[in-house]
Amino acid sequence: MATDGPQPAKKIKLQHNSLRQNALFGMGNPLLDICAVVDKDFLDKYGLKTNDQILAEDKHKELFEELVKKFKVEYYAGGSTQNSVKVAQWMIQQPHKVATFFGCIGKDKFGDILKKKAEEAHVDAHYYEQNEQPTGTCAACITGDNRSATTFKKLSLRSLVANLAAANCYNKERHLDQKENWQLVEKAKVYYIAEAATFAREQGFETEDIKEIAKKAQSLPKVNEKRQRVIVFTQGKEDTIMATADNVTTFPVVDIKQDEIVDTNGAGDAFVGGFLSQLVHDQPLEKCIQAGHYAANVIIRRSGCTFPEAPDFH
């Protein structure tokens, strides 16, 4: 992943007074990320491969508890959408709780930790809590270095094992439709829900050209015709693509030295978060993309979707 690095320029003065709580709304699968540096024996025991991402199977049932008992772990509020709103709130800084998040967790110790971590990130998380399934977790089993999971500088090799569990149990009637929760939805000005489908193939676009896909996606029928659709595609180290009704624009990303990259897993979520942090400020789309590149650049220099205390966005 190559992204814009910090540039020597005057800082943007954010209009803190123009923002209010709950202006940004995100909804998705909340996961408690459980990160630990592990040994090869642990990977072999559960049939895990380095640099891999899988969904948990029956054979991984004991993995999460053993990870906590056997290794020094660090917890983070995770899941794609929750990562993005967390990064957006970090970029915004003040006021707290500009970002709102909805999702489903279990009534258990991992759920309690997840609520605490979301609160520490100053995200206004409103979880639907149920007893049918445990809180969703993602084990990040890190190899390749023996230092802290958040401080080492070598490129880490991570084996990610996700157990969605409670994340699949969200109940619209019992949560979203509740008056106090729907008021938070109505209060927002920007909404984000991640979509993982292979969009072009499902739409039958019959092209693999990313610019053409963006153009076709932008021109799809839209219910609200008063506001144009904007399509943004990221491509790792390749150009970021933005399609509006007028044109398709490319935004080159600046190379980052390979030895400065620690972990690329959170780059996409971080880009979205940076983008949203400026979109909620009504900044130009070009500035939103610049912020997305900045946020991704910060995250790939660290392990997991983590960040320093405050951004230095130029």
C-alpha positions in Angstrom: 0.0 0.0 0.0 1.5 3.4 -1.0 -0.1 6.5 0.4 0.5 10.2 0.7 3.1 11.0 3.4 3.0 14.0 5.7 3.7 17.2 3.6 5.3 20.4 4.9 2.4 22.7 4.6 0.1 24.8 6.7 -2.4 22.8 8.8 -6.0 22.9 7.9 -8.1 24.7 10.5 -11.0 22.4 11.1 -14.4 24.0 11.9 -14.9 22.3 15.2 -17.8 24.6 16.0 -19.6 23.5 12.8 -19.7 19.9 13.8 -22.1 18.3 16.3 -22.3 14.9 17.9 -23.7 12.0 15.9 -23.1 13.8 12.6 -21.5 10.6 11.1 -23.3 7.3 11.3 -21.8 3.9 10.7 -23.4 0.4 10.9 -21.7 -2.9 10.5 -20.2 -6.0 12.1 -18.4 -5.1 15.4 -15.5 -7.3 16.3 -13.2 -7.2 19.3 -9.7 -7.4 17.8 -7.4 -9.5 20.0 -3.8 -9.0 19.0 -0.8 -11.0 20.3 2.7 -12.0 19.1 2.5 -15.8 18.9 4.9 -18.7 18.2 4.9 -21.1 15.3 3.5 -23.9 17.5 0.4 -21.9 18.1 -0.2 -21.4 14.4 0.5 -25.0 13.7 -1.9 -26.2 16.4 -4.8 -24.3 14.7 -3.7 -24.8 11.1 -3.0 -21.1 10.6 -0.8 -19.6 7.9 1.1 -16.3 8.1 -0.3 -13.4 6.0 -3.7 -15.0 5.8 -7.3 -14.1 6.7 -9.9 -16.7 7.4 -13.3 -17.2 9.1 -13.2 -19.3 12.3 -14.3 -22.9 12.0 -15.1 -25.5 14.7 -11.4 -26.3 15.1 -10.8 -22.7 16.1 -13.4 -22.6 18.9 -10.8 -22.7 21.7 -8.3 -20.4 19.9 -9.5 -17.1 21.3 -9.5 -18.1 24.9 -6.1 -19.8 24.6 -4.7 -16.7 22.9 -5.8 -14.6 25.9 -4.5 -17.1 28.5 -1.1 -18.0 26.8 0.0 -14.7 25.4 0.1 -11.0 26.2 -2.8 -9.6 24.3 -4.0 -6.1 23.3 -7.6 -5.3 22.6 -9.1 -2.9 20.0 -12.5 -2.1 18.7 -12.5 -3.6 15.3 -14.6 -4.6 12.3 -14.4 -2.8 9.0 -17.0 -0.1 9.5 -16.2 0.4 13.2 -12.5 0.9 12.2 -13.5 3.5 9.7 -15.7 5.6 12.0 -13.0 5.2 14.7 -10.4 6.6 12.4 -12.8 9.4 11.4 -13.3 10.4 15.0 -9.6 10.4 15.6 -9.1 12.7 12.6 -11.9 15.0 13.8 -10.7 14.9 17.5 -13.3 17.4 18.9 -16.1 17.3 19.6 -16.2 13.7 20.8 -18.9 11.4 19.6 -19.3 12.9 16.2 -19.1 9.3 15.0 -22.0 7.0 15.8 -21.8 3.2 15.4 -24.5 0.5 15.5 -23.9 -3.3 15.6 -24.6 -6.4 17.6 -22.5 -7.9 20.4 -23.0 -10.6 23.1 -23.6 -10.0 26.8 -20.2 -11.3 27.8 -16.7 -10.2 28.9 -15.5 -9.5 25.3 -18.6 -7.4 24.8 -17.7 -5.4 27.9 -14.2 -4.9 26.6 -15.5 -3.8 23.2 -17.8 -1.2 24.7 -14.9 0.2 26.8 -12.6 0.3 23.7 -15.2 2.1 21.7 -15.6 4.6 24.5 -11.9 5.2 24.7 -11.9 6.0 20.9 -14.7 8.6 21.7 -17.1 6.8 19.3 -20.8 6.9 20.3 -21.4 3.1 20.0 -24.9 1.8 20.6 -24.8 -2.0 20.4 -27.7 -4.4 20.3 -26.8 -6.8 23.1 -28.2 -10.4 23.0 -27.5 -13.8 24.6 -27.7 -16.1 21.6 -24.2 -15.7 20.3 -20.9 -14.4 21.9 -19.3 -11.1 20.9 -17.6 -11.3 17.5 -13.9 -11.5 17.7 -10.9 -11.3 15.4 -7.7 -13.0 16.5 -4.6 -11.2 15.1 -1.8 -13.8 15.5 1.4 -11.9 14.8 4.7 -13.5 14.0 8.1 -12.2 12.9 9.1 -10.1 15.9 9.2 -10.5 19.6 8.3 -6.9 20.6 5.0 -5.2 21.4 2.2 -5.8 18.9 1.8 -2.0 18.5 5.4 -0.8 18.5 7.6 -3.0 16.4 8.8 -1.6 13.1 9.5 -4.7 11.0 6.8 -5.8 8.6 4.6 -8.0 10.7 3.1 -11.3 9.5 -0.4 -11.6 10.7 -2.8 -14.5 10.6 -6.3 -13.2 11.1 -9.1 -15.4 12.3 -12.5 -13.8 12.5 -15.5 -15.2 14.4 -18.5 -13.1 13.5 -20.8 -14.7 16.0 -23.0 -12.0 17.5 -22.3 -9.7 14.6 -24.7 -11.9 12.5 -27.5 -11.5 15.1 -28.5 -7.9 14.6 -32.2 -7.3 15.0 -33.6 -4.3 13.2 -36.9 -4.3 15.0 -35.3 -4.5 18.5 -32.6 -2.0 17.9 -32.7 0.2 14.8 -36.4 0.8 14.9 -36.4 1.8 18.6 -37.3 5.5 18.8 -34.1 6.6 20.7 -31.9 4.8 18.2 -33.7 6.0 15.1 -33.3 9.5 16.3 -29.6 9.1 16.1 -30.0 7.9 12.5 -32.0 11.0 11.7 -29.5 13.2 13.4 -26.6 12.2 11.1 -25.6 14.0 7.9 -23.2 11.4 6.6 -23.8 7.6 6.5 -21.4 4.8 5.9 -22.0 1.1 5.6 -19.3 -1.1 4.1 -20.2 -3.4 1.2 -17.9 -6.3 0.4 -19.7 -7.7 -2.8 -17.9 -7.9 -6.1 -19.9 -5.0 -7.4 -19.0 -4.9 -11.0 -19.6 -8.6 -11.6 -23.0 -8.5 -9.8 -24.0 -5.5 -11.9 -23.0 -7.2 -15.1 -20.7 -4.4 -16.2 -18.6 -6.8 -18.3 -15.3 -4.8 -17.9 -12.3 -5.0 -15.6 -11.2 -1.4 -16.3 -11.4 0.4 -13.0 -12.2 3.8 -14.5 -15.0 2.3 -16.6 -16.4 0.5 -13.6 -16.4 3.7 -11.6 -18.1 5.6 -14.5 -20.8 2.9 -14.9 -21.4 2.7 -11.1 -21.7 6.5 -10.9 -24.4 6.6 -13.6 -26.6 3.9 -12.1 -30.2 4.9 -11.3 -30.6 6.9 -8.1 -33.7 7.6 -6.0 -32.5 11.0 -4.8 -31.8 12.8 -8.1 -31.1 16.2 -6.3 -27.7 15.0 -5.2 -25.2 13.4 -7.5 -23.6 10.0 -6.7 -19.8 10.1 -6.2 -17.8 6.9 -6.6 -14.3 6.4 -5.0 -12.2 3.3 -5.5 -8.8 2.7 -3.9 -6.3 0.4 -5.4 -3.5 -0.1 -2.9 -0.4 1.5 -4.3 -2.1 2.4 -7.5 -4.1 5.6 -8.2 -7.3 6.3 -6.3 -10.2 6.8 -8.7 -13.1 9.2 -8.2 -16.1 9.4 -10.6 -18.6 12.2 -10.6 -21.3 13.1 -13.1 -18.8 15.2 -15.0 -15.6 13.1 -15.1 -13.4 10.4 -13.8 -10.3 11.7 -11.9 -7.3 9.8 -10.7 -5.3 10.7 -7.6 -1.8 9.3 -7.5 -0.5 8.1 -4.2 3.1 8.8 -3.0 5.4 5.9 -2.5 6.3 4.9 1.0 9.6 3.2 1.8 9.1 -0.5 2.1 10.9 -0.7 5.4 8.5 1.9 6.9 5.5 -0.4 6.3 4.4 -2.4 9.3 0.9 -3.7 8.5 -1.3 -3.0 5.5 -4.4 -4.7 6.8 -6.2 -1.6 8.1 -5.2 0.7 5.2 -8.6 0.5 3.4 -10.6 1.1 6.6 -8.3 4.0 7.5 -8.7 5.6 4.0 -12.5 5.6 4.5 -12.2 7.1 8.0 -9.9 9.9 6.8 -12.3 10.6 3.8 -15.3 10.7 6.1 -13.6 13.0 8.5 -13.5 15.7 5.9 -16.8 14.8 4.1 -18.6 15.5 7.4 -16.9 18.9 7.4 -18.3 19.6 3.9 -14.7 19.8 2.5 -14.1 19.4 -1.2 -13.9 15.8 -2.4 -10.2 16.3 -3.3 -9.5 17.2 0.3 -11.4 14.2 1.5 -9.2 11.9 -0.6 -6.1 13.7 0.6 -7.2 13.0 4.2 -7.9 9.4 3.3 -4.4 9.0 1.9 -3.0 10.6 5.1 -4.9 8.3 7.5 -3.9 5.2 5.5 -0.3 6.3 5.6 -0.4 6.6 9.4 -2.1 3.2 9.9 0.2 1.1 7.7 3.2 2.3 9.8 1.7 0.6 12.8 0.3 -2.8 13.7 -3.4 -3.1 13.4 -5.8 -0.2 12.9 -4.1 1.9 15.6 -3.0 5.5 15.6 -1.1 8.1 17.7 -2.9 10.4 20.1 -3.6 13.1 17.6 -3.3 13.5 13.8 -0.9 15.9 12.0 -2.9 16.3 8.8 -1.6 18.9 6.4 
